[in-house]
Amino acid sequence: MSVLILKNIPAEGPGTIEDFLKENNINYKIVEMSSEALPPVGEYDTLIIMGGPMSVNETDIYPYISKEIELVREFINKEKKILGICLGAQIIARALGSEIYAGPAKEIGWYDIELQENKDTDLLITKFAKHPKAEDFRKRFKVFHWHGETFDIPTGAVKIARSSLYPNQAFRYGKNAYAFQFHIEVTKGMIYEWLKNEPVDMAKIKKDTEAFYEDYSGRAMNFYKGFFRESNT
């Protein structure tokens, strides 16, 4: 396996994704899209697109977003694995024909998502929903959010999760493409660094981070084990 990771801004790196790849000796390359050219992508079988404060609609300001959209389509057509986080999820949605637009309000901090019941059993999401200690399945659980835009679920995609504020939190397209509005990849350090530049209730988010992060990172590792090693079918 060889993983290509696209960073849209320096502050939003792969976090626990990179930790997992290192621990499991999985080959990966990180590309800073604002300053680096894409390498030849044929050797990569997995694409990860990170977040950023810009909008998918700002391709005139950030022309590399158009390149990412085309790359998503290429990976989907070849049935390669894709994971998009926050802006990355919105890029996947746009690549599949959905519009990106402002949400009802910024969603920042620890809030529940609720998994959607549908006929498709998604084993990777089941791994994510399983409590890392109690090992029981949780339909509703806390994740870390930091977004202000959203999307409609693309035609042909399977809706995975919602929150009370954002009805479309996650989807899967085909067998291998996952889009998460929330930040599965965050470390505590990333959260605390992001908080420095946002007018939010810092004390509450820090308290919630101490309360929820250990279980959350365990869920993330469960998802990575499935996503990077297995099929969801």
N, C-alpha and C positions, 0 to 999 in steps of 0.2 A: 504494500500500500504506500502511496505517496500523496501527501496532502498539500494543497495550495491554499494559503490563508491571505485574504485581502483585507488590509487595514485602511479605513477611510480617513482616520485621524490618529495621531500618535497615542493619544490618551485612551483609546478604545482598542486594546489589544486582545489576544486570545485567552488570557487569564488561565482558568483551570483547564481549558482545552489544551493549551500548550503543556501544562503540567502532565496531563494524561498522555500526550504524545511522547514526551520525554521519558516518562516512566515505563512506557511500553515499547520504546525503541522504534517508533514509527517515523519514517522520513517525512519531513515537512519543510516548506519554505514560506516565509512571511514577506509579502510585498506591500510597501507603503505606496498606496495608489496615487497620492498627491505628488510624489517625487520620483517614483521608480517606474520603469517600463515593465509590462507583463512579460514573463519568460515564455518560451514555447510551452504550451499547456498540454500537449499530447501525452506526456509522461505521467500526468497527475490523474488519479482516479477519484479524488475527493476534493470538493471546493467548499471552503468556509468563507463567508462574507460577514465582516464585523459591522458594528454600528457606527454612528456619527451624528452630529447635530444638524447636518444639512438635509435638504429634502431631495427625494428622487426627482422631483419636478425641476430642480435647479441644474439641469445638465448644461445650460449655457455658462454657468459659473464653475461647475465641476464636471468637465467633459468626460472624465474617466468613469463617471457613473454609467454613461452610455456603453462603454466597453464592458462594464460588469454585467449589464443587462444582456448584452449579446453573448457573453461567456456563460451566463446561466442557461440561456437557450441551447447553447452548444452542449453543455453537460447534460441537460434534460434529454435532448435528442439522442445522446449516446447512453442514456440511462445510467450515468455516473452519479455518485452520491453528492448531495449538496445540503449544507446547513446555512441558513441565513438568520442573523440575529439583529433585531431592531431595524436599523436602516437596511441591513442585509435581507431581512424578511420582506421589507417593502420593495427591494430590488427584485426579489423573486416574484412577488405579486405583479409588479409592472411587466416583467418579462413574460408573464402568463396572461397579460391583457387587462389586468385590473388597474383602476385609477387609485392614486394616492392622494389623500386629503386630510385636512386638520381634524383631529379628534375633538370630543366635547370639552376636554381640558387636559392639561399635562397630567400624566400618571407617573408619579415619582415616589418610590419607596416600596415597602413590602405589602402586597395585597394578594388576596386569594385569586387563583384561577380555578375554574370549574371545567373538568373534562366533559366533552360532549359524548352522548351515547349515540352510536350509529352502528350500522351492520358490519363495518370493517373493524376487525380486531387489530389494533396496532401494538405489537409486542414491545417496540421500543418505548412508546409512551407509557405502557404498563410498567416497564422498568423504572421510568422517571417518576411515576405516581406511587411506586412502592416505597413505603417508609424505610429508610436505610437501617434502622435499628429494630423497630417492631416488625418489619417485613410484611405489613398488611397494606392492602391497596387503599389509597385515598383518592376519592373523586375530586375533592377540593383541598387545596393546600397553598401555602404562601410561596410566591416567587418575587424576584426583584425586578421592578419596572423603572424605566426611564425613557418615556416617549411622549410625543405630542401629536403625531400623525398616525393614520391608520389606513386600512384598505378593505375592499370587499374580497370575500373568498373567491379565488379564480374559478372559472368554469372547469369542472372536472377534478377539482381538488377536494380533499376531505377535511372538513373543519375538525380541529382537535380540541380547542379550548376557548373559553370566553372569560371575561371578568365583568364585574358590575358596571364598570365605566366603558369598557371596550368590548363589544360583542365578538370581535374577531381577533383573538390573541395568538392563534397558531393554526397552521394547516400542514397537510402533507399532500404532495402531488406525485402521482405514480407510487413507486415503491421506495424511492430513494431521496426525494427532495423534501426537506423540512424547513419551515419558516416559523420563527418564534419572535413575537413582539418583545417579550420579556428577555432579560439578560441571564441566560443560563450560565454564562462563562465567568461571571464576576468573582473577583477575590475581595476580601475585606479591604485591602489596600486600594483597589480600584474604586470601590464605593466611597471611601473616605476622601480620596483625591477628587472625585467628581463633585462631592458635596461642597468643596471650597468655593465653587463658582456659581452656585445656584441658590436663589432665595427660598429655601425650604426649611421645614422644621428639622434642623440638623440633629437635635438632641433625640427626637423620637426615632429618626431613621437609624441613628447609631445604636440606640437601645434595642430596636427591632433586629438590627444586624447581629448583635450579640446573642439575641434570643433564637433567631431562625437560621443563622448561616451554616452551622455545622450540619444540620439535617439537609439543608438545601444543597450544599456541596456534595454530600453523599448521594443525593438524587441525581445530580449532574453526572457524577462518575458512573452511576448505574446506566444512565443514558449513553454516555460515551462508549462504555463497554459494548453495548449493542450496536450503536451507530458505526463505530470504526471497525468492529470485528465481525458482525453478524448481519444477516438479512432480517427484515421485520416480518417476513412471511413465514 
